[in-house]
Amino acid sequence: MSSERSTLITARPPGLVDVLDRILDKGLVIAGDIKVSLANVELLTLQIRLLVCSIDKAEQIGLNWWRYDTNLTTRAERAEAENLELRERLAELEREIRSLGLSSFPESRVQRSIKVTNRRTSPKPKQKRRT
């Protein structure tokens, strides 16, 4: 076999794995706009932006939203639980201050929000119909 033919046999086109590896390593951006118009009146515009890359590449370019997404991480659940606990503790402290006789202490936003939440969740009394 000639050397030219042997290089053609050994050199193969890149497979799907090679292409995917290159895309994840370098990144791929797809951008597009879709506009729907009727009689020169724009009815709908969709802007589509898609970035395909590895997590390492995304962090290199400053994208790390998945670290703080409440649906994807348990840190957010812990922060929400801590927030709720602190609100309850604050409301309890404010009740204690009021019970000590400091009636001039204003109602806090926390207590107002708790009252509003309780009003929304508590069943409403049935009213008699007037005929």
One Martini backbone bead per residue (centre of mass of N, CA, C, O) as a GRO file, in nm:
protein
  131
    1MET     BB    1   0.098   0.035   0.019
    2SER     BB    2   0.056   0.349   0.015
    3SER     BB    3   0.095   0.631   0.206
    4GLU     BB    4  -0.159   0.780   0.108
    5ARG     BB    5  -0.366   0.553   0.167
    6SER     BB    6  -0.304   0.509   0.472
    7THR     BB    7  -0.397   0.799   0.563
    8LEU     BB    8  -0.693   0.766   0.470
    9ILE     BB    9  -0.765   0.528   0.655
   10THR     BB   10  -0.684   0.658   0.939
   11ALA     BB   11  -0.846   0.896   0.851
   12ARG     BB   12  -1.126   1.021   1.018
   13PRO     BB   13  -1.407   1.135   1.081
   14PRO     BB   14  -1.572   1.299   1.301
   15GLY     BB   15  -1.751   1.225   1.562
   16LEU     BB   16  -1.986   1.283   1.793
   17VAL     BB   17  -1.790   1.292   2.033
   18ASP     BB   18  -1.596   1.502   1.917
   19VAL     BB   19  -1.800   1.728   1.874
   20LEU     BB   20  -1.907   1.743   2.166
   21ASP     BB   21  -1.637   1.804   2.299
   22ARG     BB   22  -1.587   2.072   2.151
   23ILE     BB   23  -1.844   2.220   2.236
   24LEU     BB   24  -1.800   2.198   2.548
   25ASP     BB   25  -1.522   2.340   2.546
   26LYS     BB   26  -1.600   2.608   2.376
   27GLY     BB   27  -1.882   2.644   2.268
   28LEU     BB   28  -2.235   2.736   2.193
   29VAL     BB   29  -2.412   2.979   1.997
   30ILE     BB   30  -2.765   3.056   1.979
   31ALA     BB   31  -2.942   3.294   1.774
   32GLY     BB   32  -3.286   3.432   1.773
   33ASP     BB   33  -3.566   3.564   1.582
   34ILE     BB   34  -3.925   3.595   1.624
   35LYS     BB   35  -4.172   3.728   1.397
   36VAL     BB   36  -4.514   3.837   1.422
   37SER     BB   37  -4.716   3.950   1.148
   38LEU     BB   38  -4.996   4.183   1.064
   39ALA     BB   39  -5.009   4.425   0.859
   40ASN     BB   40  -4.744   4.557   0.988
   41VAL     BB   41  -4.811   4.416   1.273
   42GLU     BB   42  -4.672   4.343   1.564
   43LEU     BB   43  -4.751   4.061   1.774
   44LEU     BB   44  -4.470   3.886   1.795
   45THR     BB   45  -4.173   3.828   2.007
   46LEU     BB   46  -3.888   3.609   1.987
   47GLN     BB   47  -3.608   3.547   2.197
   48ILE     BB   48  -3.329   3.338   2.122
   49ARG     BB   49  -3.102   3.188   2.364
   50LEU     BB   50  -2.816   2.964   2.325
   51LEU     BB   51  -2.607   2.771   2.551
   52VAL     BB   52  -2.339   2.541   2.485
   53CYS     BB   53  -2.174   2.389   2.769
   54SER     BB   54  -1.980   2.347   3.013
   55ILE     BB   55  -1.948   2.408   3.342
   56ASP     BB   56  -1.661   2.515   3.333
   57LYS     BB   57  -1.709   2.724   3.107
   58ALA     BB   58  -1.936   2.880   3.245
   59GLU     BB   59  -1.763   2.972   3.489
   60GLN     BB   60  -1.550   3.126   3.321
   61ILE     BB   61  -1.793   3.331   3.204
   62GLY     BB   62  -2.005   3.369   3.468
   63LEU     BB   63  -2.190   3.109   3.487
   64ASN     BB   64  -2.398   3.025   3.806
   65TRP     BB   65  -2.718   2.989   3.862
   66TRP     BB   66  -2.741   2.691   3.984
   67ARG     BB   67  -2.633   2.762   4.276
   68TYR     BB   68  -2.912   2.964   4.339
   69ASP     BB   69  -3.136   2.782   4.270
   70THR     BB   70  -3.419   2.674   4.436
   71ASN     BB   71  -3.462   2.404   4.252
   72LEU     BB   72  -3.134   2.294   4.274
   73THR     BB   73  -3.090   2.371   4.584
   74THR     BB   74  -3.041   2.348   4.942
   75ARG     BB   75  -2.959   2.632   5.032
   76ALA     BB   76  -3.231   2.773   4.986
   77GLU     BB   77  -3.391   2.608   5.190
   78ARG     BB   78  -3.227   2.694   5.436
   79ALA     BB   79  -3.273   2.999   5.403
   80GLU     BB   80  -3.582   2.988   5.422
   81ALA     BB   81  -3.596   2.858   5.704
   82GLU     BB   82  -3.436   3.082   5.847
   83ASN     BB   83  -3.624   3.312   5.773
   84LEU     BB   84  -3.876   3.201   5.916
   85GLU     BB   85  -3.751   3.181   6.199
   86LEU     BB   86  -3.682   3.485   6.227
   87ARG     BB   87  -3.969   3.591   6.201
   88GLU     BB   88  -4.082   3.445   6.449
   89ARG     BB   89  -3.887   3.567   6.656
   90LEU     BB   90  -3.962   3.862   6.605
   91ALA     BB   91  -4.263   3.838   6.676
   92GLU     BB   92  -4.215   3.743   6.967
   93LEU     BB   93  -4.057   3.991   7.065
   94GLU     BB   94  -4.283   4.196   7.008
   95ARG     BB   95  -4.488   4.073   7.203
   96GLU     BB   96  -4.317   4.107   7.460
   97ILE     BB   97  -4.296   4.413   7.449
   98ARG     BB   98  -4.603   4.466   7.464
   99SER     BB   99  -4.644   4.308   7.741
  100LEU     BB  100  -4.461   4.528   7.905
  101GLY     BB  101  -4.618   4.816   7.811
  102LEU     BB  102  -4.531   4.900   7.509
  103SER     BB  103  -4.774   5.034   7.318
  104SER     BB  104  -4.594   5.228   7.125
  105PHE     BB  105  -4.515   4.990   6.971
  106PRO     BB  106  -4.493   4.914   6.659
  107GLU     BB  107  -4.607   4.750   6.402
  108SER     BB  108  -4.480   4.524   6.205
  109ARG     BB  109  -4.434   4.381   5.901
  110VAL     BB  110  -4.441   4.093   6.004
  111GLN     BB  111  -4.715   4.103   6.152
  112ARG     BB  112  -4.881   4.196   5.910
  113SER     BB  113  -4.811   3.950   5.729
  114ILE     BB  114  -4.926   3.739   5.921
  115LYS     BB  115  -5.217   3.844   5.923
  116VAL     BB  116  -5.267   3.826   5.620
  117THR     BB  117  -5.211   3.523   5.598
  118ASN     BB  118  -5.432   3.434   5.800
  119ARG     BB  119  -5.671   3.555   5.641
  120ARG     BB  120  -5.628   3.382   5.382
  121THR     BB  121  -5.636   3.087   5.535
  122SER     BB  122  -5.886   3.149   5.672
  123PRO     BB  123  -6.201   3.091   5.712
  124LYS     BB  124  -6.494   3.219   5.612
  125PRO     BB  125  -6.774   3.337   5.712
  126LYS     BB  126  -7.096   3.290   5.680
  127GLN     BB  127  -7.345   3.456   5.510
  128LYS     BB  128  -7.643   3.586   5.512
  129ARG     BB  129  -7.915   3.602   5.327
  130ARG     BB  130  -8.083   3.845   5.150
  131THR     BB  131  -8.443   3.899   5.063
   0.00000   0.00000   0.00000
